Amino acid sequence: MPFCGAVRYAGLGRVISHPSNCVISRRHASGISKSLTSILIANRGEIALRVGRTASEHGIKCTTIYTDPDARSQHALSSPYSINLGHPSAYLDGDRIIEAAKEHGCLGIHPGYGFLSENSAFARKCVEAGLVFIGPPWEAIEAMGNKSRAKEIMTEAGVPCIPGYHGQNQDPAFLKGEAENIGFPVLIKAVKGGGGKGMRIATGPDEFVSQLTSAKSEARSSFGDEIMLVEKYITTPRHIEVQIFADKHGSCVALGERDCSIQRRHQKIIEESPAPKLEETVRQDLWEKARAAALAVGYEGAGTVEFIFDNDTGDFFFMEMNTRLQVEHPVTEMITGEDLVHWQIIVAEGGRLPLNQSEVQSRIAQRGQAIEARIYAENPDMDFIPDSGRLLHLQIPKATDTVRVDAGFIAGDEVSSHYDPMIAKLIVQGPDRETAIRKLHGALEEYEIAGPITNVEFLKRICQIPAFIAGEVETGFIPKRREELFGERQVQPELYAQAALGLFFAEARESYDAGIMFRGAKSGFLSTSSKRSFRLAQVMSGQVGETNNTTVDIEQTGPAVFTVSVHGRKFESVTSELHSDTHGVVSYFPHTRLETRFIKENGDITLFQQGRQYRLRCVSLGWMDQALGIKDAARSVLAPMPCKILRVEVETGQRVRKEQVLVVIESMKMETSIRSPQDGVISRIVHQEGGLCKAGTALVEFQHSEA
């Protein structure tokens, strides 16, 4: 029963592949109420592949669903049983999905995470249709899905909750008054929210209403509900969550905690377990409170109880319960050696939990530290705005017992603007935290992605910051360390030389007959000598206007031998050739050997050298632009991705200041404020509210600056 896909890991192979050594297989026989021989996976991307892999390994037939934009995606191609739902939003069409499951003889539905995974109405309809919902009872989802009600239940169960207003009165003036009573700063949060959407921080009364409006708008778009709660915002918080699992027989275990404090846009990008710098008594208390929370709602299956931990006082408070498998569940799998998707299936079939709490604790004590980094198509230099586009080149780290990649894409795939921009998750395990961080950084250096902008380089920087290595984490980690994380990195002359040599070879390949130019897969010489000059600019994300250009002069002095001049520095007798099969420019400089991956798409160049990625652009001469009639875009603010215009905050003729909000856009269910890159006067509003824009389209134009 084949199930193929881009989920690549070896870290769980010992547990999954050898049932005789697996606790799950020894105990699974008891308490089964319904054997799941076929399921429908109601999700997409890496989690659909992840669920399909485990189900297939245990003899379960998998049916997948997809939409028109996902027709050639890896999850759509992973099973011979795949159903096209059509419209991009159809992953939320619960009735259609249930109908498809019944038509194809599926006995159960696995919702993955996101989409319908925490929709109590969908879970209830599955049960009413005679299908097994591979998740908690719909009543538990409903209770925990309403954050106001959830906090009432937790208070009754003795779980500490953060001070705030969780009532039904949604009048902005009333909520503002409650915020003032609580004391600023406050967190405004959608009661049915999740994943950082529908959440804003108000630092004072003057900005409360605008932040409330923005949170409501995003919540409506993401969840179809705009009811908000207001809570005290802890200034130095950590996000610590506990993975719990419960069965139908009254057993509930905590599978350790995860620290998810490294966040942007209120969304996690690095998760680890065990949580650093946490006293054992506090750790055990967290586990116990999480189990109490699950038992309070008659929970079954996988769930995550999230807590806010106050670094200043050492106190912790219940935040919310996610009634599904989390994105970061592989971290827990690494430190327990267990397959949580298999556990979900066992519980759904009526089986007992494979391990008790004592056995779980023993496993965790033996397996060191695990860390996960989320690989996103996004631009860290532009407030992590999502990106999209075709993956021109993709190389991932080699999977081992301690390095795992859960991916939803391969090279050539399209990262769609319709959905979350996560490309993959990279998970590593080490005997201790310091070793795990080193392994994570090393694996990130092996990661190569060309096409959409990604956060890989940003993640590498986090791994090298002393505060992170020391475990000094909090949710404000990124904004508090902007200089360390976002400072400009210098490009060495040798890198410019490699880029220019790559361009030289690429031009030659296009201009000359391949039989003359190439010997097999290599290129390094022309039949006659040649000279070329290239102007290159480092791509600085988010920069508008002129960039510093670097001129590189190349003279071929013999077969595969060049003189290269960069910034007045001359490299003589450089032997260089292009390996077209690997896109590698291999050069022997007088002082070093360099091998650089060279990926060119139109005028954009992506290079990978010695574990770092560089993005350059070919800059044409000014007279050539005029001759070709190329419009000057230096005075335009461009759409960074395909998007919808939600609000236009300025008018034609208005004088604006640098960093002032110009336009608010929506893409991938997220609101993003586009800010002015400069002081100036608006000459034209190109797109109005409700307009749809392609990436690179001008949104706002500025007047010519005065001489």
N, C-alpha and C positions, 0 to 999 in steps of 0.2 A: 504494500500500500504506500506508494511513493509520496513523499512530501519534501520538495526541494526548496531551497531558499538561501538568503544571505545571512542567516544566523550562524555565526562561526564561533565556536568556543570548544575548549577541551577541558575546562576546569571542572565540569560536572560529569565527564565521561566515566569516571570510576564508579559513580553511583548509578548512573542511568544504564550503562552498558553491561553491568554484571549483577543481575537480579539476585544471585545467590549470596552476594555480599551486602545487599541493600536491605535496610530495616523496613522500608516500605513494602517490599515484596513478601517479607515474612509475616507481616501483620495485616495485610490488605484483605485477607479472606473473611474477616469477621464483620458482620453488620451490614453487608451489602444489600441495598434495597432495589437498585436498578443498575444494570450494567450498561455503560455508555459505549456502544459499538460505533456510533457515528455522531459527529457534532458539526454544527455550523459555527464558524469563527466570525463574529460580527464586528470586525475591526479591519485595520489596514496596516501596512508598513511592518516595522520590525516586530511589534507585539503579535501580529497575525502570524508571522513566520515563527516566532518563538513558541507560541501556543501549538502551532501545527507540528513543530518538530517533536515536542514531547508526546502529543497525542498519537502521532504516527508511530513513534517508537514503542508505544504500548498497544499497537494494533487497532487504533481507532481511525475510522475513515473521516477525513476532514473535507468539508465544503467551505470554500471561501467566497467572499463577495467583493465587488469592486465597482467603481463608478467610471464614467467616461474618461476623466483625466487620469485615472489609475489603470486604464485598460492594459498597459504594458508594464505595469509595476511588478516587482518581484513577488509580492504576496498573491497577485492575481495569477501569476504563472506557476506558482508553487504546487498547485493541486490540479489534477485533471477534472475536478468537480468545482467549477467556479461560475458565479452568477453575476451578470452585469445589472446593476441597479439604475444605471443611467446618470441622473443629475448629480453634481458634486456634493450636494447636501444629503444624499440618500442614505449615508451611514447613520443618519438620525431618524430614518423612516422605520420605526419599530414594527408597525403592522406589516409592511412589505417584507421585512426580514423574517418575521415569524412565519408568514405565508410561504416564503422560499424554503425555510427549514422544513416545514411539513411536506411541501411538494417533493423535496429531495430525500425524504425518509430519515431526516436527522432526529435523533432522540434528545439532544441537548443543544444549548447555545452558550458559547463562551464569549463574553462581551469585551475581553481585553481590558484596556483602561481608556478613559475619555469616552467620547460619544455617548452611548447608552449604558455604560457600565454602572452608573450610579443613578439611573432613572428607575424609580420604584414602580412606576406605572408599567414600564416595559417588563420588568422582572415579574410583576403580577400577571401580565398578559401571557408571558411564557408559560407560567404554571397553569393558567386557565386553559391554554391550548394543549396541555398535556406534554409540554417540553420541560426538560430539566434546565433551570437557569444555573449555570456554573458560577455561583456567587452566593452571597448571603440572602436570607429571606427578605422579601420585598418590604416587610414591616420594619426590619432593622435599617434598610436603606432609607426608607421614608423618615424614620426617627432621626437618623444621623445626617440626612441630607438637609434638613432645616437646622441651620446652625444655632438659631435661637432655642429651639426645642431641645437640641442636643445638649446645650449647656445646662438646661434645666434638669435633664436626666442625669448628667454628670454630677451636678451639685447634690442631687438626691443620693447618688451612689458614693458620695464622699470624695470625688475627684476634684481637686482645686481648679477653679476657673478664673480667668482674668476679669477685672472689673469692666463693666460696659453696659450699654443699652441694647437689648435684644428684642424689643417689643414691636408692635404692629404699626405704631404711629410713624408715618413716613414723611410728614410735613417737613420741608427743609429747615424752616425756622425752629421747629421743635427739636429736630436732630442736632442743629447747631447749638441749641441751649443745652442739650444733653452732653454734647462734646465739651462745652464750657464747664459743666458740672464735674465731668470726669477729669478734666485738665488736659491741655494740649502738651505734647502732640498726641493725636488720636489716629487710629486705624479705621478707615471706612471700608467695609467688606460686604460683598453680596452674600446673603444667607444661603443661597444655593450655588455659591461659587466654588472655584477650585483652580489649581494650576496657575495661581497668581492673577487670574483674570477677574475683573470687577473689584479691584482692590486699589486703594489710594491712601496716602498718608497726608494728613492735614497738620501742619506745624503751628497754625494759628487761626483765629477766627476769620481773618480777611480772606483766606484762601479756601475755607471750608466748603462753601457752596459750589465753587468751581470744581473742586476735587470730587464732591458728591455727584455733581452732574456728569463728570467724566466716568466715574465708577458705575453709575447707573446705565449710561449708554453702552459701556463695554459689557456689562452684565446682561442687558437685553439681547445684545448680539450673540453672546456666547451661550446663555442659559435660558433665554426667553423669560426672565424674571428679574425685576429690578429692586426687590426689597433689600434694604441694607441694615447692617448692624454697625454700631460704633463702639470701639473698645479703646482702652488705654494702650498707647503704643510705648512699649518698653524700649529705651534708647540703646541699650547694648544687649540685644537678645540673641540667643542661639535657637535654631530650629532643630529640635531633637524629636525623633519619632520612633515608635516601637512597633515592630511587626508582630502581629498576633495571628493565631490560627485557632479556630474552634471547630468541633465536629458536632454531629447530631446526638451525641451521647453524653453531653455535658462537660467534655474536656476542653480546656483552653490553655494554650501555652504562649509565652512570649519568646519569639525567636531573635532576641537581641534588639538593640536600638541602632539607629542610624543618625549621624549628624549631617544635616542638610543645610548648614548655615551659609555656605558660599552660594549666593544667589544674585541674579540680576532681574529687574522687572518683577520682583517678588517670585521668581521661578528659580528652581534649583539648577545648578550646573555641575556641582561636585557633591557627591554623597560618600560617606565612609562609615565603617563600623569596625570595631567599637568606637564610640564617640570619644575624642581626645579630652584629656584633663577633666574627667568626670569621676568623682569619688564613688567607690563601689557601693556604699550605702545608698547614695542617690540613684545609682544605676538600678539597683534592685527595687527601690521604691517606684521608679518609673515603670519598670516591668509590671509590678504588682498593680499599680493604678491603671495601666493599660488593660490588663486582664479584667479588672473590675469594670472598666468601661464596656468591654465586649460582653461580659456576662449580664450587665445591666439591661441590654437590649436583646438578649437571647440570640447572640450572634452565631453564625456558622460560616466557615470558610476563611479566606484571607482578608485581613483588614489592617489598617495602619492607624494608630492613635498618635496624633501630632500634638506636641507640647512646645510652648515657648519657655525657654530657660533663661532666667535673668542672670547674666554674668556678674552683676554687681552684688546681688543678694544671695545667689545660689538657690532661689525659689524657682519652682516650675508651675505652669498653669496649662490646663487643657485648652487646646486650640480648636481642633476638629478631628473627626474620624473619617477616613477615606474608606469607603465600603467596597473595595476592589483591590486588585493587584496593582502595586505601584510601579511606576517607570523604573525606580531604583531597586526593585526586588532582587536583581542579580547580586547586589552587595551582600544581602542576607544569604543567598545561595552559596556564595563563596565562603562565608564564615561558618556555615553549618554543614556544607557538603550535601545539601538536600535540594531537590527539584520542586519548587513551590507550585508550579503548574500541575505537576503530578499530584501533589497534596490536594490541590483544588478538585481534581477529578475524583480522588479517593473520597473526599468529604461529600461531593455531589452524589456519588454512588451509595452513600450511606456508611462508608467505612470509618474506622477509628483513626485518630491521629497516629502517625508512625512513631513519634517520639514523645516522651513525657518531659516535664520541665527540667528534671535533673539531668536527663540525657542531652537535652538541648544545651544546657549550661556546660556540660563536659565537652561537647563538640566545639563550642565557641572558644573555650579555653585552649584548645589544641590548634586552632587554625589561624592564629595571628590576626592580621589586619587586611581589610579589603577596601578599595576605593574605586568609585565610578566617576568618569567624566563624560558629560553629554556632548556629543559633537553636533553642533548646529550650523545650518546655513544662516548666518547672521553677521552683522557688522558691529563689532564691539566699539569701534571708534565713532559710530553714529548711534550711541545709546542702545546698542544691540538690536537694531532694527532688522527684521527678517529679510533674507535674500532668497532668490529662487533662480532656476535655470538648469541647464544640462551639466552633468558631471563629466567634464572633458577628460579628466584623469583621476583615478582613484586607486590608491595603494594603502592597504591596511596592515597593521602589525600581524606577525605570525601568531596564530593561536597556540597556546600551550596549556598545561594544567593550571597555570597561574596568570595567564593573560587571555582574556575573552573579549570578543567583539560581537555585539548584537546589532546587526545592521539591517536596514530596509532597502538599501540601494546598492547597485553595482555601477561601474563605469559606463557612461552612455545614458543612464537613467535621468529623468527630469525631476528636479525638486520643485513640486508644484506650489504655486502661490495660494492654492485653495486650502492647504492643510498646514499643520504644524511643521516647522522647518527642521525638525531633528533628523539628522542623517544616520546617526548610530550612537551606541553607548560603548565606551571602552572601560573594561573592568579589570583590575589587577589585584593580586593577593601577594602578601609578603609575610615573613615571620614577625615583623614589627612595623610600626607606622613609618619610620624613616626609610626602611627598605621599600615599602610599598610606594611611597612618594617617588623614590628614585626610579622604580620600575614604571610608574605611570608616566613620568617625564620621558624616559627612554622609549616607551611605546608611542607616545605622542610624536616623538622625533621621527618615528617610522611612518607616521600617518601622512599621506600626501593627497590633497584634494585640490584640483584645479577646476574652475568654473565659477560657481557661486562663492562669494566671500564666506569664510567660516571662522569659528572661534578657536581653531586649533592653536594658533600662535598665542592667543590670549591665555589659554589653559596652560601652556608651557610656562608662561610668565608666573602664573599663580604658584606652580610647583617650585619655583625658585625663590619666592619671597620668604625671608626668614620668619616672619610672623606666622605664615601658614605652616611652615616646617615645624615650628614650635607649638603648633596646636592652638594658637591664639585666634580662634575663629568666632565670628558673629555675623549676623545678617547684613550688617553695614560694612563688611570687610572690603568690598570692591570700591564703593565711593570714598572710603577713608584712605585708600591707598592708590588714588588715581595716578599720582606722579610715577609710582613704581610700575603700575600696570599699563599705562597709556603713553609713556614717554616715547619720543621718536627714537628709533633704532638706526644707527648709522649703517650705510651700505658701503662695503669695501670696494676699492677699485677693481679687484679681481672678479667680483661678481658682475660689475658692469662689463668687464672684458668678456666674460662667459656669455652674457646676454647678447652682446654684439656679435660674437663668433657664431652663436646660434642663429641670429638673424642673417648673417653672411651665408651660412650653409643653407638656410631656408630659401633665401633669394636665389641662390645658385641652383637649388633643386628645382625651383619653379621656372628658371630661365634657360637651363641647359638640358640637353637630352640625358636621361638617366644613365644610359650606357657610357657616356663620357664622364659624367659627374661622379658616379658611385662605383665603388667596388663592393659588391654584396650589400651588406647592411650598413656600411660605413661611408662617410664622406669626409674628405679632408684636403682635397686638392682640386685645382682647376688646371686646364691645359696651358693657360697663360697667367702671368701675374695680374693682380687686381688690387685696387684700392677702393675703400668705401668708408663713409662717415655715417654714424648713427647718432641721433639725439634721443636720449632716454630720460624719462622722468619717473621717479619713484611715486607710486600711486598712494597718496595719503587719503585714506577714507574720509569722506565728508568735507574735504577741502574744496573751496570754490575760488576760481580765479587762477592766477599764474602759479606755476610750480617751478622749482629749481631744476633746470635741465642739465644733463651731463652729456658732453660730446665724446664719443669714442671713435677713434680713427684706427682703421685696420688696413694693413698692407701685407699682401701675401708675397713672401720672398722665395718660396720654393714649395714643392709638393708637401702639403700639410704643415707648412711652417709659416708663421706670421709674426709681424711686429704690431703690437697693440699699444695705443697711447690713450690714457685715461687721466683727466685732470692734469695734464702735463707730465704724468708719470708714464714712462715708456717701458714696456715689457718686450724684450727682443728674443728672437729664436723660440717662440712659443709653438710647440708641436700640438696640434689640435685636430680632432675629428668628431664627426657626429655619428652616433649609433642610432640610426633611425628606428630600429626595432624597439629600443628602450627610451627613445627621446633623450638620450644622454650625450652631453657635450663633454668629452674627455680631453683635458688639456694638461700639458706638462710645461709649467712656467719654470723660469730659471731657479726659483726658490721653493716650489711646491707642485704637487699634483692635485688637480681638482676634477671631480666628476659632478656635473650639474644636470639635473633634469630640466629640460627646456620644453615648455608647452606654450604654443602661440595660437591665439584666436583673434583674427583681425589685427588690430594694433596693440592688443593687450598681451603681455608676456607674464607667465607664471614660472618661477624657478624654484627648485628645491636643491639646497646645497648644505651639506654637513648638518642635517637635522633642522634646518630652518626654511621657511617659505618666504619668497620675495615676490612682490608684484610691481612690475614696471610697465611703462607705456611708451610706444614709439611716438615721438613728437615730430610732426612735419614742420617744414620751414614756413614762416609767415607768408612769404610771397606765393607759396604754393596754395595755401588756404584761400587767399584772395582770388587766385586764378581759377580755382575750382568752385568758388562761390560758397565756401563753407561758412556758416553763420557763427559768429562769436557767441559762445555760450557762457562766457565768464560772468555775465551779469544775470544769469538765470539760476533759479533754485529748481533742481530736477527731482522728479519722483524716484526714490531709490528702489522701487519695486512696483509691480502691478498693484493698483490700489483703488479704493473708492474715496472720494473727498467727503468727509463728514462735516467739517466746518471750515470756513474761511475767516480768519481772525483779523484781517487787515483790509484796507481799501486802497484803491488807486489814488496816488498822490500823497499817501500817508508817509510820514517820516518814521522810520523804525530804527531800533537799536540792535546791536549784535546780541544774539541769543533770544530775541523776542519771538514768540510763537507766531508763525505766519499762517500755517494751514495744519489742520488735524486730519490725518488719513486713517483708513482702516485696511488692514491686510492680514490674512491668516487669523481672523477673529481678534486681532489686537489693534488697539488704538495707538497711534504714534504722532507726537507733535513734531512738525517740521519747523525748525527755528532759523532765524536769519543768521547767515554766516558773517554779516558785516553791518555796519551802520549805513543807512542810505534811504532813498526815496523810492517807493513802489511806483513803477510806470505802468504795470499791467498785471491783472489777475487773469491767468490763462484758463484755469478751470474753476467752475463754481461748485457749490455744494451739491452733492449727489452725482457729480461727474465721475466717470471711470477713466483711469489713466494707465498707460503702459509704462514700464520701467524706462527711465531716461527722458520722459516727457517733462517739458518745462511746466512748473506750477505757478511760479511768480517771477516777474522780471523787474529788474532795478533800472533806474535812470542812469545815464552816463554820469560818472563822477566828474566833478568840476576840476578843471586843470589847475 
